[in-house]
Amino acid sequence: MKSVPMLILAAIGAMASVVTASAQYIRIPQFSLLQAEQAAGRRIFSDHCASCHMQKSGAQVVFGPSLAGVVGRRAGSLKEFPYSEALKKSGLVWTEDNLRKWIADSKQMIPNTLMPHVSISDSAEQLYLVAYLKALKSSGAR
């Protein structure tokens, strides 16, 4: 009877050796939490924001300003977009926290703004969207 546990241990040891040896030849892709958040945010942007906002600096304005380089930018500051007076005079800077608040309820944050949008109340979706917005780099327009 004592030989059965030894046989099991020997089998486990052999399997571990095979797994270790084969791991040298198998490439396992690195997982990036930031890339996963940005991918989720890209999807949320596509579903909620892309119909009005462009993702590149200098892109032709359709309904809303480009969001490239928005993180850290002063609200209402792009010359090529006619912002509401409320937003221009807000003194707001688009920090991650301010963007999450804006995404959650823009009318509450800055009354009399002109941006009509469906609020995103899910805190995870807000986090993903902000992660994506951080990845949108400006080509010099601030």
N, C-alpha and C positions, 0 to 999 in steps of 0.2 A: 504494500500500500504506500510506503514512503517513496517509492520510485515515481508514482504518478505526479505528485507535486514537483519533484525534481524535473520530470519530463516537461511539465507545463512551464517551469522557469526557464528551462533550456530553450523551449520554443519561443517564449517571449524575448529572450536574449537574442536569438537568431533573427527574429523579425525586427528588433530594434537595430541590429547591425545592417540589415538590408535597407531599412528606412534611412538610416544615417548615411550609408554609402550612396543611395540613390538621390538624396537631397543635394549632393554635390553636383549632380547633372541636371536637376530640375530647377529652373528659374521661377521663383515665386515673386510676383510683382509686389512692390512696396505699396502699402495702403496709406493714403494721405487723407486725414480727416478734413483738412482744409479743402482739398480738391473735391471731396464728396459734398461738403457744404456748398461750395461754389457751383457744382453741377446741379444740386437741388435748387439753388438760388437762380440759376440760369433758366430753369424750367418755370419757376414762379414768375420771373421777369417776363418770360415769353407769354405766360397766361394772363398776367395782370397789368404789365407796364409797356410792353413793346408796341402796342397799338398807338401809343402817343409819344413815347420817348425813344430816342436813338441811343445807341451804345457807343458811338464814336464821336470824338471831338470834331467840330466843324461840319457835322452832317446837317443836311437841310432840315430845318425845323418844320414839323408838320403841325402837331398840336401841343407838344411839350418840349422843354429844352433837352439837350443831350445830357445824359447822366454819366458820361465819361469824366472821371476825375471829380465826381460829386463829393466824395468823402474828404472832408477838410475844407471844402469850398464855402464861401459866404453865400447864404441863401439870396436868391434874386440878383445874382451878380453877372450872369452871362449877358453880354451886350446884345447878342442877336435874338434875345427872347423878351417879349413884353410881359413881364411879371406883374402881378397885382401890387398895388401900393402897400398893402398889408404885409406881403412877403418881403418886398424891398426894404421896408422900414423895420422889419422884425429884429434885425441885428443878429439873427440866428446863423450859426455855423453848422454845417452838416457833419456833426460827429456821429459815431456809430449809435450812440444813445439817442440823439435827436432824430436820426433817420428811423430808428425803431418806433419812436413816438409818432413821427409823421406817418409812417406806414400804417400804424394802428388807428390813427384818427386825425387826419390833417385839419379838419374843420375845428376840432377841439383845441389843437395845438396853436393854430393861427387862424382865428376867425376872419372871415371875409376874403379868404384866399380863393383863387379862381380854379384851383385844381379839383376837378371832379374825379373821384376814384372810389373803388370799393375798398373799404378798410380790410386789412389783413390782421385778424386778431390772434391768430395762432403764433405764439412766441417762437416756436421752432422755425416756422416759415419766415418770420421777421429776421431771425438770425441768419438763415440761409440767404435771404435776399440781400442783406447787408454784406455778407461775405462775398457775394457775387459783385455787388456794386463797388466794393473795395478793389476788386480785380480789374475794373474798367478804368484804365489809365487815360489821363488827359494828354493830349499832344501839345500842351503848353498853355491852353486856355484856362484861366483861373477866374 
